[in-house]
Amino acid sequence: MHHFCTLRANKSFQGAERWSGFGGAGKRPNGEERFSTAIEPWGNWGKWNPPGRWNFYSYWHTMSASPDGKYWGNGFRPDTQPNIERGKWICVEMMIQHNTPGMDDGEQAYWIDGELRGHWKGFNWRTSSTLFANALTLESYVTDRWTKQSENIVYFDNVVIAKEYIGPASNAN
């Protein structure tokens, strides 16, 4: 599984270019056009049982290059965390804090079932004061290269976009 819940900022392209802010795999964005971060399962190249462990997969203008010289998303995960439980509903929450344009004061964090699992500070997401997170995409991108399962199912429910931490929904009526 790759590309799961992605929070994106793109500069509202027009005409034939209107969707290009959602692409850019292998390319480092400049600080005026886009950035993104995705919370997603990651299997550590098959070392962890599927679906793996939670991970941020982020693109921004000061990201590091991969060993192949391209700019694939940089991964952020705690040093230790449990594997993702299969067959149960999981409350996944993520946040970003925009940086002051050109400053390293941006943040990203994620919670699993109300437990803060990772919080990273010091991001310079953008150089433009007009670039803001403006899209949330729900994705389930699985390729034959990464899985031999013939069926891969993901359910999304109770999706909420908020300006402050909410926490898991209560089971009470």
C-alpha atoms as an extended CHARMM CRD file, in Angstrom:
* protein
*
       173  EXT
         1         1  MET       CA              0.0000000000        0.0000000000        0.0000000000  PROA      1               0.0000000000
         2         2  HSD       CA              1.2950000000        3.4010000000       -0.8980000000  PROA      2               0.0000000000
         3         3  HSD       CA             -0.3340000000        6.8400000000       -1.0010000000  PROA      3               0.0000000000
         4         4  PHE       CA             -3.1480000000        6.6890000000        1.5140000000  PROA      4               0.0000000000
         5         5  CYS       CA             -4.4300000000        9.9460000000        3.0490000000  PROA      5               0.0000000000
         6         6  THR       CA             -2.5620000000       12.8740000000        1.5560000000  PROA      6               0.0000000000
         7         7  LEU       CA             -2.7740000000       16.5180000000        2.5440000000  PROA      7               0.0000000000
         8         8  ARG       CA             -1.6820000000       18.6480000000       -0.4030000000  PROA      8               0.0000000000
         9         9  ALA       CA             -0.9320000000       22.2560000000       -1.2250000000  PROA      9               0.0000000000
        10        10  ASN       CA             -0.8840000000       23.2850000000       -4.8520000000  PROA      10              0.0000000000
        11        11  LYS       CA             -1.0500000000       26.6200000000       -6.5860000000  PROA      11              0.0000000000
        12        12  SER       CA             -4.3190000000       26.2830000000       -8.4630000000  PROA      12              0.0000000000
        13        13  PHE       CA             -3.0890000000       25.6680000000      -11.9820000000  PROA      13              0.0000000000
        14        14  GLN       CA             -5.4860000000       26.4540000000      -14.8330000000  PROA      14              0.0000000000
        15        15  GLY       CA             -6.4840000000       24.7160000000      -18.0850000000  PROA      15              0.0000000000
        16        16  ALA       CA             -4.4500000000       21.6530000000      -19.0960000000  PROA      16              0.0000000000
        17        17  GLU       CA             -2.1560000000       22.2050000000      -16.0870000000  PROA      17              0.0000000000
        18        18  ARG       CA             -4.9280000000       22.2500000000      -13.4620000000  PROA      18              0.0000000000
        19        19  TRP       CA             -4.1200000000       18.7850000000      -12.0340000000  PROA      19              0.0000000000
        20        20  SER       CA             -0.3330000000       19.0250000000      -12.1860000000  PROA      20              0.0000000000
        21        21  GLY       CA             -0.1450000000       20.1690000000       -8.5580000000  PROA      21              0.0000000000
        22        22  PHE       CA             -1.1630000000       16.6350000000       -7.5890000000  PROA      22              0.0000000000
        23        23  GLY       CA              1.7540000000       14.9930000000       -9.3890000000  PROA      23              0.0000000000
        24        24  GLY       CA              5.4790000000       15.3290000000       -9.3110000000  PROA      24              0.0000000000
        25        25  ALA       CA              6.7250000000       11.8810000000       -8.2640000000  PROA      25              0.0000000000
        26        26  GLY       CA             10.5100000000       11.8560000000       -8.3800000000  PROA      26              0.0000000000
        27        27  LYS       CA             10.7250000000       15.6480000000       -8.5420000000  PROA      27              0.0000000000
        28        28  ARG       CA             11.4070000000       18.1150000000       -5.7400000000  PROA      28              0.0000000000
        29        29  PRO       CA              8.7910000000       20.8810000000       -5.7280000000  PROA      29              0.0000000000
        30        30  ASN       CA              9.8590000000       24.4860000000       -5.5360000000  PROA      30              0.0000000000
        31        31  GLY       CA              8.6190000000       26.4200000000       -2.5180000000  PROA      31              0.0000000000
        32        32  GLU       CA              5.9950000000       28.3650000000       -4.4420000000  PROA      32              0.0000000000
        33        33  GLU       CA              4.0100000000       25.6490000000       -6.2330000000  PROA      33              0.0000000000
        34        34  ARG       CA              3.3050000000       22.6140000000       -4.0410000000  PROA      34              0.0000000000
        35        35  PHE       CA              4.0460000000       20.4230000000       -1.0440000000  PROA      35              0.0000000000
        36        36  SER       CA              2.3560000000       17.3350000000        0.3600000000  PROA      36              0.0000000000
        37        37  THR       CA              2.4580000000       14.8680000000        3.2010000000  PROA      37              0.0000000000
        38        38  ALA       CA              0.7060000000       11.5060000000        3.3220000000  PROA      38              0.0000000000
        39        39  ILE       CA              0.0160000000        9.2440000000        6.2830000000  PROA      39              0.0000000000
        40        40  GLU       CA              0.3310000000        5.7160000000        4.9760000000  PROA      40              0.0000000000
        41        41  PRO       CA              1.2560000000        2.1370000000        5.7800000000  PROA      41              0.0000000000
        42        42  TRP       CA              4.8530000000        1.2660000000        4.9400000000  PROA      42              0.0000000000
        43        43  GLY       CA              6.3050000000       -2.2480000000        4.8330000000  PROA      43              0.0000000000
        44        44  ASN       CA             10.0180000000       -1.3480000000        4.9760000000  PROA      44              0.0000000000
        45        45  TRP       CA             10.7340000000       -3.1670000000        1.7060000000  PROA      45              0.0000000000
        46        46  GLY       CA              8.9820000000       -6.3390000000        2.9100000000  PROA      46              0.0000000000
        47        47  LYS       CA             10.6360000000       -6.4740000000        6.3550000000  PROA      47              0.0000000000
        48        48  TRP       CA              7.3460000000       -5.8310000000        8.1710000000  PROA      48              0.0000000000
        49        49  ASN       CA              4.2080000000       -7.9210000000        7.6780000000  PROA      49              0.0000000000
        50        50  PRO       CA              1.5130000000       -6.2100000000        5.5900000000  PROA      50              0.0000000000
        51        51  PRO       CA              0.1760000000       -3.6610000000        5.8950000000  PROA      51              0.0000000000
        52        52  GLY       CA              3.3340000000       -2.5450000000        7.7630000000  PROA      52              0.0000000000
        53        53  ARG       CA              3.7030000000        0.4450000000       10.0990000000  PROA      53              0.0000000000
        54        54  TRP       CA              2.5230000000        4.0520000000        9.9110000000  PROA      54              0.0000000000
        55        55  ASN       CA              4.6940000000        6.5160000000        8.0620000000  PROA      55              0.0000000000
        56        56  PHE       CA              4.6090000000       10.0670000000        6.7410000000  PROA      56              0.0000000000
        57        57  TYR       CA              5.6210000000       10.3100000000        3.0690000000  PROA      57              0.0000000000
        58        58  SER       CA              6.3790000000       13.9760000000        2.3820000000  PROA      58              0.0000000000
        59        59  TYR       CA              7.3760000000       16.2090000000       -0.5360000000  PROA      59              0.0000000000
        60        60  TRP       CA              8.5880000000       19.7980000000       -0.0350000000  PROA      60              0.0000000000
        61        61  HSD       CA             11.1750000000       22.1350000000       -1.5050000000  PROA      61              0.0000000000
        62        62  THR       CA             14.0130000000       21.3590000000        0.9520000000  PROA      62              0.0000000000
        63        63  MET       CA             13.5300000000       17.5680000000        1.0050000000  PROA      63              0.0000000000
        64        64  SER       CA             16.4640000000       15.1650000000        0.6010000000  PROA      64              0.0000000000
        65        65  ALA       CA             17.1950000000       13.2760000000       -2.6070000000  PROA      65              0.0000000000
        66        66  SER       CA             16.9900000000        9.4810000000       -2.7210000000  PROA      66              0.0000000000
        67        67  PRO       CA             20.1000000000        7.4030000000       -3.4690000000  PROA      67              0.0000000000
        68        68  ASP       CA             19.0850000000        7.3880000000       -7.1650000000  PROA      68              0.0000000000
        69        69  GLY       CA             19.2880000000       11.2100000000       -7.2240000000  PROA      69              0.0000000000
        70        70  LYS       CA             15.5200000000       11.6260000000       -7.6210000000  PROA      70              0.0000000000
        71        71  TYR       CA             13.1370000000       13.1550000000       -5.1100000000  PROA      71              0.0000000000
        72        72  TRP       CA             10.7880000000       10.4370000000       -3.9220000000  PROA      72              0.0000000000
        73        73  GLY       CA              8.8720000000       11.3340000000       -0.7870000000  PROA      73              0.0000000000
        74        74  ASN       CA             10.9480000000       11.4550000000        2.3900000000  PROA      74              0.0000000000
        75        75  GLY       CA              9.7270000000        9.0570000000        5.0940000000  PROA      75              0.0000000000
        76        76  PHE       CA              9.0630000000       10.0000000000        8.7080000000  PROA      76              0.0000000000
        77        77  ARG       CA              8.2780000000        7.3580000000       11.3180000000  PROA      77              0.0000000000
        78        78  PRO       CA              9.1210000000        6.7090000000       14.9520000000  PROA      78              0.0000000000
        79        79  ASP       CA             12.0800000000        4.4080000000       15.5810000000  PROA      79              0.0000000000
        80        80  THR       CA              9.7660000000        1.8550000000       17.1770000000  PROA      80              0.0000000000
        81        81  GLN       CA              6.0550000000        1.3070000000       16.7960000000  PROA      81              0.0000000000
        82        82  PRO       CA              3.7910000000       -1.7180000000       16.4510000000  PROA      82              0.0000000000
        83        83  ASN       CA              2.6210000000       -3.1690000000       13.1540000000  PROA      83              0.0000000000
        84        84  ILE       CA             -0.7660000000       -1.9720000000       11.9500000000  PROA      84              0.0000000000
        85        85  GLU       CA             -3.5630000000       -4.2500000000       13.1560000000  PROA      85              0.0000000000
        86        86  ARG       CA             -5.5960000000       -5.8040000000       10.3850000000  PROA      86              0.0000000000
        87        87  GLY       CA             -9.3480000000       -6.3950000000       10.4660000000  PROA      87              0.0000000000
        88        88  LYS       CA            -10.2860000000       -3.5170000000       12.7950000000  PROA      88              0.0000000000
        89        89  TRP       CA            -11.2720000000        0.1080000000       12.4820000000  PROA      89              0.0000000000
        90        90  ILE       CA             -8.4170000000        2.4860000000       13.2330000000  PROA      90              0.0000000000
        91        91  CYS       CA             -8.6920000000        6.1990000000       13.9550000000  PROA      91              0.0000000000
        92        92  VAL       CA             -5.8840000000        7.8650000000       11.9910000000  PROA      92              0.0000000000
        93        93  GLU       CA             -5.3660000000       11.5930000000       12.5140000000  PROA      93              0.0000000000
        94        94  MET       CA             -2.7440000000       13.8230000000       10.9770000000  PROA      94              0.0000000000
        95        95  MET       CA             -1.8670000000       17.4980000000       11.0470000000  PROA      95              0.0000000000
        96        96  ILE       CA              0.4470000000       19.9830000000        9.4560000000  PROA      96              0.0000000000
        97        97  GLN       CA              1.2960000000       23.4580000000       10.6360000000  PROA      97              0.0000000000
        98        98  HSD       CA              2.1990000000       25.7730000000        7.7680000000  PROA      98              0.0000000000
        99        99  ASN       CA              5.5490000000       27.4570000000        8.1670000000  PROA      99              0.0000000000
       100       100  THR       CA              6.1130000000       31.1750000000        8.0320000000  PROA      100             0.0000000000
       101       101  PRO       CA              7.2060000000       31.5420000000        4.3780000000  PROA      101             0.0000000000
       102       102  GLY       CA             10.9350000000       30.8340000000        4.1610000000  PROA      102             0.0000000000
       103       103  MET       CA             11.2590000000       29.8700000000        7.8580000000  PROA      103             0.0000000000
       104       104  ASP       CA             11.8220000000       26.4200000000        9.3800000000  PROA      104             0.0000000000
       105       105  ASP       CA              8.8500000000       26.6020000000       11.7630000000  PROA      105             0.0000000000
       106       106  GLY       CA              6.3960000000       24.1650000000       10.1150000000  PROA      106             0.0000000000
       107       107  GLU       CA              5.3040000000       20.8820000000       11.7090000000  PROA      107             0.0000000000
       108       108  GLN       CA              3.6090000000       17.5570000000       11.0450000000  PROA      108             0.0000000000
       109       109  ALA       CA              2.2330000000       15.0000000000       13.4890000000  PROA      109             0.0000000000
       110       110  TYR       CA              0.0320000000       11.9120000000       13.5540000000  PROA      110             0.0000000000
       111       111  TRP       CA             -2.0770000000       10.0470000000       16.0810000000  PROA      111             0.0000000000
       112       112  ILE       CA             -3.3160000000        6.4610000000       15.9620000000  PROA      112             0.0000000000
       113       113  ASP       CA             -6.4350000000        5.7420000000       18.0440000000  PROA      113             0.0000000000
       114       114  GLY       CA             -5.7490000000        8.9330000000       20.0150000000  PROA      114             0.0000000000
       115       115  GLU       CA             -2.0810000000        8.1520000000       20.7520000000  PROA      115             0.0000000000
       116       116  LEU       CA              0.4880000000       10.6210000000       19.4160000000  PROA      116             0.0000000000
       117       117  ARG       CA              2.8910000000        8.4370000000       17.4360000000  PROA      117             0.0000000000
       118       118  GLY       CA              5.0660000000       11.0170000000       15.7370000000  PROA      118             0.0000000000
       119       119  HSD       CA              5.6520000000       14.7600000000       15.7660000000  PROA      119             0.0000000000
       120       120  TRP       CA              8.2710000000       16.4480000000       13.6010000000  PROA      120             0.0000000000
       121       121  LYS       CA              9.1730000000       20.1420000000       13.6860000000  PROA      121             0.0000000000
       122       122  GLY       CA             11.4210000000       22.3970000000       11.6530000000  PROA      122             0.0000000000
       123       123  PHE       CA              9.7540000000       22.1780000000        8.2360000000  PROA      123             0.0000000000
       124       124  ASN       CA             10.1000000000       24.8540000000        5.5960000000  PROA      124             0.0000000000
       125       125  TRP       CA              7.0720000000       23.6750000000        3.6030000000  PROA      125             0.0000000000
       126       126  ARG       CA              6.7320000000       26.8100000000        1.4570000000  PROA      126             0.0000000000
       127       127  THR       CA              8.3460000000       30.0720000000        0.4280000000  PROA      127             0.0000000000
       128       128  SER       CA              5.1030000000       31.7220000000       -0.7380000000  PROA      128             0.0000000000
       129       129  SER       CA              2.5300000000       33.2480000000        1.5890000000  PROA      129             0.0000000000
       130       130  THR       CA             -0.2180000000       32.2800000000       -0.9060000000  PROA      130             0.0000000000
       131       131  LEU       CA              0.5280000000       28.5250000000       -0.8640000000  PROA      131             0.0000000000
       132       132  PHE       CA             -1.6770000000       26.6670000000        1.6290000000  PROA      132             0.0000000000
       133       133  ALA       CA             -2.8480000000       23.0950000000        2.0950000000  PROA      133             0.0000000000
       134       134  ASN       CA             -5.9570000000       23.0110000000       -0.0860000000  PROA      134             0.0000000000
       135       135  ALA       CA             -6.7290000000       19.3640000000       -0.8500000000  PROA      135             0.0000000000
       136       136  LEU       CA             -7.1200000000       16.0640000000        0.9730000000  PROA      136             0.0000000000
       137       137  THR       CA             -7.0210000000       12.9270000000       -1.1500000000  PROA      137             0.0000000000
       138       138  LEU       CA             -8.0270000000        9.4280000000       -0.0310000000  PROA      138             0.0000000000
       139       139  GLU       CA             -6.1010000000        6.8640000000       -2.0170000000  PROA      139             0.0000000000
       140       140  SER       CA             -5.3580000000        3.1730000000       -2.1190000000  PROA      140             0.0000000000
       141       141  TYR       CA             -2.4420000000        2.6570000000       -4.4680000000  PROA      141             0.0000000000
       142       142  VAL       CA             -1.2990000000       -0.9700000000       -4.6090000000  PROA      142             0.0000000000
       143       143  THR       CA              0.9010000000       -2.4430000000       -7.3370000000  PROA      143             0.0000000000
       144       144  ASP       CA              1.8840000000       -5.9900000000       -8.2530000000  PROA      144             0.0000000000
       145       145  ARG       CA              5.4680000000       -5.0280000000       -7.4410000000  PROA      145             0.0000000000
       146       146  TRP       CA              4.6110000000       -4.7260000000       -3.7390000000  PROA      146             0.0000000000
       147       147  THR       CA              1.9110000000       -7.3110000000       -3.1340000000  PROA      147             0.0000000000
       148       148  LYS       CA              0.9340000000      -10.7400000000       -4.3460000000  PROA      148             0.0000000000
       149       149  GLN       CA             -2.5540000000      -10.5130000000       -2.8280000000  PROA      149             0.0000000000
       150       150  SER       CA             -5.2830000000      -10.5870000000       -5.4470000000  PROA      150             0.0000000000
       151       151  GLU       CA             -7.6290000000       -8.5300000000       -3.2800000000  PROA      151             0.0000000000
       152       152  ASN       CA             -6.7610000000       -5.4090000000       -1.2730000000  PROA      152             0.0000000000
       153       153  ILE       CA             -9.5830000000       -3.5670000000        0.4820000000  PROA      153             0.0000000000
       154       154  VAL       CA             -9.4730000000       -0.2970000000        2.4010000000  PROA      154             0.0000000000
       155       155  TYR       CA            -12.5060000000        1.4280000000        3.9380000000  PROA      155             0.0000000000
       156       156  PHE       CA            -12.5880000000        5.1380000000        4.7900000000  PROA      156             0.0000000000
       157       157  ASP       CA            -15.3270000000        6.4510000000        7.0630000000  PROA      157             0.0000000000
       158       158  ASN       CA            -16.0590000000        9.5400000000        9.1660000000  PROA      158             0.0000000000
       159       159  VAL       CA            -13.5430000000       11.7350000000        7.3550000000  PROA      159             0.0000000000
       160       160  VAL       CA            -13.2110000000       15.1040000000        9.0990000000  PROA      160             0.0000000000
       161       161  ILE       CA            -11.1390000000       18.1520000000        8.2170000000  PROA      161             0.0000000000
       162       162  ALA       CA            -10.5980000000       20.4860000000       11.1750000000  PROA      162             0.0000000000
       163       163  LYS       CA             -8.3910000000       23.3240000000       12.3640000000  PROA      163             0.0000000000
       164       164  GLU       CA             -7.6460000000       21.7380000000       15.7370000000  PROA      164             0.0000000000
       165       165  TYR       CA             -7.1750000000       18.2710000000       17.2260000000  PROA      165             0.0000000000
       166       166  ILE       CA            -10.4470000000       16.3560000000       17.6120000000  PROA      166             0.0000000000
       167       167  GLY       CA             -9.5130000000       12.8980000000       18.8810000000  PROA      167             0.0000000000
       168       168  PRO       CA            -11.2000000000        9.5500000000       18.1830000000  PROA      168             0.0000000000
       169       169  ALA       CA            -14.9820000000        9.4090000000       17.9210000000  PROA      169             0.0000000000
       170       170  SER       CA            -16.7250000000        8.1140000000       21.0140000000  PROA      170             0.0000000000
       171       171  ASN       CA            -18.6430000000        4.8310000000       20.8980000000  PROA      171             0.0000000000
       172       172  ALA       CA            -21.3260000000        6.3920000000       23.1240000000  PROA      172             0.0000000000
       173       173  ASN       CA            -24.6780000000        7.2730000000       21.5250000000  PROA      173             0.0000000000
